[in-house]
Every structure is written in structure tokens, then in C-alpha cells.
């Protein structure tokens, strides 16, 4: 038997009651919930996880047709398809993670009212479940790079770190939104709109160089622009914009901490109002 | 060694459609604009507590390790709130609880079950949610499956399960939790009778293993047989806290909960005196299955067991049955008989087609020489008679204290 643990239940006070230890204790639950989300997503579908590939191909194809061929957005000498896909890949992960984790608490109201565990596990699991889709799409992109002759470069090694930074940003935003949705269901409707605006505010379908020099600093206000640009550099083997990356990473950490701080403050009311 | 120590626990809820905070963002904006005016009005003397509800108010108690404590009370008395605080689902507004040991709570069966996943997958999911480790679940997996009797359906998504199968699987997982402190809400109210009995048996063995259990229930028979101590909660506070037979008796005096059998193992606290004491009362339908439902057609058997201390004393029994409105339905008296010192049994049979549907309360007297009442105990048992299928198209409440089947003749004259 495990050594006697002592639990004290009291009304909590203050802002930072973040209990990383209890989150660690529930890591198995985190794993189980991630597996559940993955299994459930494609249950009773004929194509299963092939949907990830189909969606990625369809979106890339559509964007290539509209922005590459019709609007003729410059793609710095790369085929527009790989150019847009290399940014669409992390963006899709980010958007899915934010939207899934933002709605995750309300979707788990049955759990929250009936059993105790650190509530943070829920939005964390939603972000984690998106990693599988990301990996499948990555394989697709890597194949596309070979086929279209761009090839692979050593810059690819930076991708895992960039993914980590995107995940932390998504967690920060998603955790914040999930707690907000519990109190104000309005934000359920805000999330899709927010993500749409955010995508066009990020150099995903266009290069950052398209923004006039004078206004380039505005991109730094967007936590994702540096990271999405970084992904593009990693896949296409171009030099990294290190200052932009540094700013994005700082944003990631800041958003993460803010998200958790708000969540922890709101958490004590979840069971009563969800 | 104390397992649970609760001090001055209170929980406050805001009433009405506006819970604690604002339901929508728009309301938050409009409320924050109006807030200064509201505060002004409040200075004028309006009570700020107008729409607050104290679900629990200043509740303190301690539970020793290995103790099995029942919690009884009417709906809305604060039982579930207490359990939610102890299981850390919600925070107390005031007060503090210390828990020594691993805690598991069963506020419902099948928490977190996902309809799309198979039985096998849900065992792991539910187990993890209830706090079991993956290794622990894997170790107990076969046992859980055997308990649920669902071997054949393990790889079927639970959305195709019948509700009975669903509950069986859920309870099978829950029954294999091994916490030091177990908190159980009214979860046994579901499932078929046979499975309920199995679960109660499993809970009984859990308590014998020295586990601390808090058991919330309306099932007085289960509370009596499982718990050594009972907390009676009403209006957010503890009304009584003590030995289970005494508290349940006091509770039954005020509320008509069903209680089909009671026994007093310790004659010291049993109703009675130095001449005679009651050891056991049991109401059951006549026939094979003691758990079969009792309808207006079922003959009912009421059995008493007493201890006679005076050898050769001429004793007779007198049973009085009251309905829910406290109307005396009948008083039935047995023959007198000289009984030796020791245990004796008296059984009274209420015929079928006699009582109306409803709840009835049993009072018994033991009388010497057909004139001196030695023992008079009320609220011994409460049983319910259900309505039966009726011929014809009328389903309203059948009037009358009794519903005897009398002989009729109907013919053209």
C-alpha cells in the first residue's frame, strides 16, 4: 500500500494555486484521455485516420489554386503547395488544439461534477490528442518535399522544438478559453471566428515579406508568426529568423502562464456552475 | 486514528438563474455597469443574502479509520453536497477537512464512460478516472470482467449495451477500487435486484477489510446492515450522529423511509426492558423470493424475534399498523402462551387483497397475561405496498384505508 497521504480541503485563496505535483500524479489519466479522444475521433468512419490526409490534401490544393494560381501570391521561389503546406501544418495543429481544448471543459461537464482530478488534465488531453494528426500530416509533407524536389535539410531537426513552442502557445490560449467558456458560453461562438481572423493575421498563406517593412513589427504582436515562419524555414531548409522566434517563444511562455493563472482561479467554481 | 476530520464545513450556493457569476458575457458587462447602483441600494439596507442558499452550514464530525458511516436525510438536506466536498469535486465556502489516506468517490456509476468505446476500453477509462493506475486495472481486469458477467460483450461499444449491462460494467469497475477511504452516493439504486445484492455484498466485504466508508443512501435496510454509525443531515446541518439503530429509528419517526428489516445484535441497546427485549423485525412478501415486490395482492409476513427473560411468562403479541397519514389501519393480537426463558419468534401474516397501496408503519407490543404491556415499540419497520395491474381503464388512486377483496354478486333480479 502506498504511504499514507494526507489531503487537506479548504477554500482556496489567491491567484497562484497551481499544483504541478498533482498534475504529475494524474499523468496516467492524461494518457488515457488522449487515447480516448484519438479512438473516438474516427470511430465508425470508413476511412478512419485517412481523413487527416484527405483534409490536408484538400486544403492545400484549395489554397494553392486560390492563392497560388489565381491571386498569385509570391512563394519565394518554392512551389506554392509546399510553401503553404509547411505553414498550414503547424497552423492546423494550433487551430484544432485551441478549438478542442477551448470546448473541452464544457464537453466534460459530466466528469467535472462527479469526480475529482486536476481539471487541467482535460484541456491538456485535448491538445495532446491533436499530435497524432500532426504527425500523419508531417509524413505527408515530407513525402511531398521529396516529390516536388525541394528535399530535406538539417533544419528539420528544429521542428520538434518548434512544435513544443506551438503546443505551449495552444495550451495557454486553450486553457484560458476553456475556463472562460465555463463561465461565459459566449466564447464557444467566439472561438471559430477568433481562429479564422488569427489565421489571416499570421503569414500562413502569404510570406511575411509581403507585409511592408514599416508594419513588419506588427507581426511580432502575433505570438504565432515567428513560430509558423520557423516551421517554414525548417521544412524548406531556409535560414531562421531568430529574433522573431525569440519573441514568439516569449509569447508562448507568457500566454501559458497567464492561461494557467486564470484557469486556477476559475477552477474552484467549475463544479458549481458548469 | 482518524481518517476524516471535518471542521465547520459550510457551502453556499447562489440561487436563481444567475449562479455565483454572470451566465453570459453580456450579462457581465451589463451587471458591472449596474453594480455601482446596486451597491448604493445595498447601503440603503437591502439584505445581500437574499438569494443565497446554505447547502451546508457549520458541519463538524470525525470518522475513525475503519468506521462505516451512513448518511441519511431527505432530498436536498445537504448529503450530496457533503459528499462532493469530501471528494474534492467542489470546494467548501468555509471550513476545512482533513483526509488521511487514498480517497475514491462513487457519486455515480459509470462516470466518464464513453458510448463509442468498447467495454474493455471503458474499463480502463473509467478505472483511470476513478484513480486506479494502469497496472492496477490490468491486474484486476479478469476479476472485473467476471464480476460484471459481460465476457461476451467486452469488444462491443457500450452504446449498444442495455442499461442493465451498462450499470453492471460500471459497478464492476467501481467495486474493485481499493482506496482507504470510500465515498459512496446513492448508486445502488440502479440495477436489478440480484445485482444490487451482489454489490451490497461486495461493499460489505470492503468494510470488513478495514476500509473507511461514507455511505449516503435512502435505503434504510442497507444503511442498517452496512453501517455502524449514522449521520442524519437536515437543512444543511447534522441533526443526529450516533449508533445506527438509534439514529435510523429517530429518522424514521420523522420521515417515512422504507425499512423492511432491523436487528439488534447488542441486546443492551435493543428496545425493551429486563422482562423482554426485541431482537429482530422483518417484513417480507410471503413466498420464495424475499426481494419480490409487494403488491396489493401479495400476502405479507411480519416476523418478530424477542428475548424473554422471565421463564414461563404468559405472553402475547399485539401488532398495530398505521398508514402514512398516521391512521391506525388495524391492531391484531396473538393468542397468549407460556414461553420459556430465551429467544422466541412471532409471525403475523397479513393476507393479500387486504391493504391498499401505500406505505405502512409497524408498531408492536409484547403483553403479559393479556393485560400488562411489557414492551411498546413504534417505527419498527416501514414497508410499501405497490399497486397492481387493474382490469379496466381507470388508473386513479384507489380510495380507502384498506382494499379488501369482498364477495359480490351481480345478476338481473
Boltz contact constraints between the chains, C-beta under 6 A:
constraints:
  - contact:
      token1: [A, 4]
      token2: [B, 100]
      max_distance: 6.0
  - contact:
      token1: [A, 4]
      token2: [B, 101]
      max_distance: 6.0
  - contact:
      token1: [A, 6]
      token2: [B, 100]
      max_distance: 6.0
  - contact:
      token1: [A, 7]
      token2: [B, 99]
      max_distance: 6.0
  - contact:
      token1: [A, 8]
      token2: [B, 98]
      max_distance: 6.0
  - contact:
      token1: [A, 9]
      token2: [B, 97]
      max_distance: 6.0
  - contact:
      token1: [A, 10]
      token2: [B, 96]
      max_distance: 6.0
  - contact:
      token1: [A, 11]
      token2: [B, 91]
      max_distance: 6.0
  - contact:
      token1: [A, 11]
      token2: [B, 92]
      max_distance: 6.0
  - contact:
      token1: [A, 28]
      token2: [B, 128]
      max_distance: 6.0
  - contact:
      token1: [A, 28]
      token2: [B, 133]
      max_distance: 6.0
  - contact:
      token1: [A, 28]
      token2: [B, 134]
      max_distance: 6.0
  - contact:
      token1: [A, 29]
      token2: [B, 128]
      max_distance: 6.0
  - contact:
      token1: [A, 32]
      token2: [B, 125]
      max_distance: 6.0
  - contact:
      token1: [A, 32]
      token2: [B, 128]
      max_distance: 6.0
  - contact:
      token1: [A, 36]
      token2: [B, 114]
      max_distance: 6.0
  - contact:
      token1: [A, 36]
      token2: [B, 125]
      max_distance: 6.0
  - contact:
      token1: [A, 40]
      token2: [B, 116]
      max_distance: 6.0
  - contact:
      token1: [A, 43]
      token2: [B, 116]
      max_distance: 6.0
  - contact:
      token1: [A, 111]
      token2: [B, 112]
      max_distance: 6.0
  - contact:
      token1: [A, 114]
      token2: [B, 107]
      max_distance: 6.0
  - contact:
      token1: [A, 114]
      token2: [B, 108]
      max_distance: 6.0
  - contact:
      token1: [A, 114]
      token2: [B, 111]
      max_distance: 6.0
  - contact:
      token1: [A, 115]
      token2: [B, 111]
      max_distance: 6.0
  - contact:
      token1: [A, 115]
      token2: [B, 129]
      max_distance: 6.0
  - contact:
      token1: [A, 116]
      token2: [B, 87]
      max_distance: 6.0
  - contact:
      token1: [A, 116]
      token2: [B, 88]
      max_distance: 6.0
  - contact:
      token1: [A, 116]
      token2: [B, 89]
      max_distance: 6.0
  - contact:
      token1: [A, 183]
      token2: [B, 21]
      max_distance: 6.0
  - contact:
      token1: [A, 184]
      token2: [B, 24]
      max_distance: 6.0
  - contact:
      token1: [A, 184]
      token2: [B, 25]
      max_distance: 6.0
  - contact:
      token1: [A, 186]
      token2: [B, 24]
      max_distance: 6.0
  - contact:
      token1: [A, 186]
      token2: [B, 25]
      max_distance: 6.0
  - contact:
      token1: [A, 268]
      token2: [B, 91]
      max_distance: 6.0
  - contact:
      token1: [A, 269]
      token2: [B, 20]
      max_distance: 6.0
  - contact:
      token1: [A, 271]
      token2: [B, 89]
      max_distance: 6.0
  - contact:
      token1: [A, 271]
      token2: [B, 90]
      max_distance: 6.0
  - contact:
      token1: [A, 272]
      token2: [B, 90]
      max_distance: 6.0
  - contact:
      token1: [A, 273]
      token2: [B, 19]
      max_distance: 6.0
  - contact:
      token1: [A, 273]
      token2: [B, 20]
      max_distance: 6.0
